[in-house]
Amino acid sequence: MENWTSVFNTETLYQAEWVKSLLEDHGIHAVVLNQKDSSYTTFGEIHVMVSPPDLPEAQKIVNAAEFE
């Protein structure tokens, strides 16, 4: 995952997985990077990562998405 960029950050895994799925539906390969502490789950974030060439399109998709 060297040089990959975070396009979305959250504290909940289901939101990260939803964004990953949304991006993949648009043909953008994305991965979830979970940096939550395994002992203290209140610390850390979960990132959805994309490759730099996909970043502008991924940002448009994420910004257009509606989160509840």
Contacts in CASP RR format, 6 or more apart in sequence:
PFRMAT RR
TARGET T0000
AUTHOR 0000-0000-0000
METHOD contacts of the structure
MODEL  1
MENWTSVFNTETLYQAEWVKSLLEDHGIHAVVLNQKDSSYTTFGEIHVMV
SPPDLPEAQKIVNAAEFE
1 31 0 8 1.000
1 33 0 8 1.000
1 49 0 8 1.000
3 51 0 8 1.000
3 52 0 8 1.000
4 31 0 8 1.000
4 49 0 8 1.000
4 50 0 8 1.000
4 51 0 8 1.000
4 52 0 8 1.000
5 49 0 8 1.000
5 50 0 8 1.000
5 51 0 8 1.000
5 52 0 8 1.000
5 55 0 8 1.000
6 33 0 8 1.000
6 47 0 8 1.000
6 48 0 8 1.000
6 49 0 8 1.000
7 19 0 8 1.000
7 23 0 8 1.000
7 30 0 8 1.000
7 48 0 8 1.000
7 49 0 8 1.000
7 50 0 8 1.000
7 55 0 8 1.000
7 58 0 8 1.000
7 59 0 8 1.000
7 62 0 8 1.000
8 15 0 8 1.000
8 16 0 8 1.000
8 19 0 8 1.000
8 47 0 8 1.000
8 48 0 8 1.000
8 62 0 8 1.000
9 45 0 8 1.000
9 46 0 8 1.000
9 47 0 8 1.000
9 48 0 8 1.000
10 16 0 8 1.000
10 19 0 8 1.000
10 45 0 8 1.000
10 46 0 8 1.000
11 36 0 8 1.000
11 44 0 8 1.000
11 45 0 8 1.000
11 46 0 8 1.000
12 46 0 8 1.000
13 32 0 8 1.000
13 34 0 8 1.000
13 46 0 8 1.000
15 46 0 8 1.000
15 67 0 8 1.000
16 32 0 8 1.000
16 34 0 8 1.000
16 46 0 8 1.000
16 47 0 8 1.000
16 48 0 8 1.000
17 32 0 8 1.000
19 30 0 8 1.000
19 48 0 8 1.000
19 62 0 8 1.000
19 65 0 8 1.000
20 30 0 8 1.000
20 31 0 8 1.000
20 32 0 8 1.000
20 48 0 8 1.000
22 61 0 8 1.000
22 62 0 8 1.000
22 65 0 8 1.000
23 29 0 8 1.000
23 30 0 8 1.000
23 48 0 8 1.000
23 50 0 8 1.000
23 58 0 8 1.000
23 61 0 8 1.000
23 62 0 8 1.000
24 30 0 8 1.000
26 57 0 8 1.000
26 61 0 8 1.000
28 50 0 8 1.000
28 54 0 8 1.000
28 57 0 8 1.000
28 58 0 8 1.000
28 61 0 8 1.000
29 50 0 8 1.000
29 51 0 8 1.000
29 54 0 8 1.000
30 48 0 8 1.000
30 49 0 8 1.000
30 50 0 8 1.000
30 58 0 8 1.000
31 48 0 8 1.000
31 49 0 8 1.000
32 46 0 8 1.000
32 47 0 8 1.000
32 48 0 8 1.000
32 49 0 8 1.000
33 46 0 8 1.000
33 47 0 8 1.000
33 48 0 8 1.000
33 49 0 8 1.000
34 46 0 8 1.000
35 44 0 8 1.000
35 45 0 8 1.000
35 46 0 8 1.000
35 47 0 8 1.000
36 43 0 8 1.000
36 44 0 8 1.000
36 45 0 8 1.000
36 46 0 8 1.000
37 43 0 8 1.000
37 44 0 8 1.000
48 62 0 8 1.000
50 58 0 8 1.000
END
